[in-house]
Amino acid sequence: MVKGDFEAQKEPLEKLRAALVALKPGSIEDLGEDLKGRLLTLLLRVGRQGKVQEDEAKETARRKALEGLARVWLALSDNRRASKALQTAGLEEAAAALLDESGDWRAKVALHRATGEIALAARTLEEEGELAEAAEAFLEAQDGEGRLRVLVKLRDEKGIVQALDALPKDSAEEAAVRHGILDEWAKVLTERKDWPALARLYQGHGQHDIAARAWEEAGDFRKAMKAYRQVGDAEGHDRCLQRLVEHHKGKNDMLGAAKILASAGKLDLAADTAAEKHPEQAHRYFVEGGYKDKALELARREARKAEGHEDFKARATWLERAGDFISAATLWEGMNDLEKAQRLYEEARAWEPAARCAEGRGRLDEAVELYYRANLPEEAERAKLLA
């Protein structure tokens, strides 16, 4: 066979293959020394023919010749050399398949590396149980999930943490759940100080105690309080409550702080917090909590502060809350709100001014009754006549 004349090589190679098939040798070693030497020289010469540049037709013919060479090696049961010929012909998949049949997985790994298929080399190493080497190959191939899978098999905790850290966050979390390596993923999140993600991770798996601490670290005290409640940790709950209250106080949001305390059932503390800037809200908290004395004290203080102010409605309201019904009623009457004035006069059992307010409202039947209560029968009779 003439070197470089690829078209002319195809027919002799096919005849040689057919002859070997008929002979059925177990290997080239079964042939006589003379025939073995000449045949080996011939076949190696065909296999060493280099790639043809800038002549696609001739390069195609070269590849066909190499396929013929591979068939000859197969007839000699030499899968490794057949695979080498196929690889040289650019038929890497077929070459790899032959190596699979031969069981020469090291040659298969070398083939994959030679063709730049590092991930396939890594997968072969994994299949053959060479896990440490496979992990390095997956790293070289930039196949993070493959590397993680192998490291899980190796139980390499440090390597698992590093592999998870290298993956995109969503992919890492999915892989952690899939492989049952949540503790290692938690270490990654802890190192990153990604407390919200860590809290969601543990919360999603029912570990509310750890989730609570993570929410607290994240500064999400409301979620931390909820998680602490779920595990019955009153100390943790109250600590987060106080931190949340202090957070609002730090922003001068006393009403927000008070509302948080009130939502936790601490109405006395809520009222004390709101009292200076939001006395109305504070008074409501005292009343709702049954702290009558504190509510009365607050009302009296606010009534005194309102003296001399032109906001008569606010002053009247605080006087009423302080129990000074006469003074409050007088203010309402002066503002011509006779209904409120009458109600408060009646609360104070001041029947005459109450009757006067009722008469002013046109409620003559009520005025008659109230004049009688005031022991003013003449006024009562006069009101009757008007009715």
HELIX and SHEET records of a PDB file:
HELIX    1   1 PHE A    6  LEU A   23  1                                  18    
HELIX    2   2 ILE A   28  ASP A   30  5                                   3    
HELIX    3   3 GLU A   33  GLY A   47  1                                  15    
HELIX    4   4 GLU A   56  ALA A   75  1                                  20    
HELIX    5   5 ASN A   79  THR A   88  1                                  10    
HELIX    6   6 GLU A   92  SER A  102  1                                  11    
HELIX    7   7 TRP A  105  ALA A  114  1                                  10    
HELIX    8   8 ILE A  118  GLU A  127  1                                  10    
HELIX    9   9 LEU A  131  GLU A  140  1                                  10    
HELIX   10  10 GLY A  144  LEU A  154  1                                  11    
HELIX   11  11 GLU A  157  ALA A  166  1                                  10    
HELIX   12  12 LYS A  169  HIS A  179  1                                  11    
HELIX   13  13 LEU A  182  ARG A  192  1                                  11    
HELIX   14  14 TRP A  195  GLY A  204  1                                  10    
HELIX   15  15 HIS A  208  ALA A  218  1                                  11    
HELIX   16  16 PHE A  221  GLN A  230  1                                  10    
HELIX   17  17 ALA A  234  GLY A  250  1                                  17    
HELIX   18  18 MET A  254  SER A  263  1                                  10    
HELIX   19  19 LEU A  267  ALA A  274  1                                   8    
HELIX   20  20 PRO A  279  GLU A  288  1                                  10    
HELIX   21  21 LYS A  292  ALA A  306  1                                  15    
HELIX   22  22 PHE A  312  ARG A  321  1                                  10    
HELIX   23  23 PHE A  325  GLY A  334  1                                  10    
HELIX   24  24 LEU A  338  GLU A  347  1                                  10    
HELIX   25  25 TRP A  351  GLY A  360  1                                  10    
HELIX   26  26 LEU A  364  ARG A  373  1                                  10    
HELIX   27  27 PRO A  377  LEU A  386  1                                  10    
END                                                                             
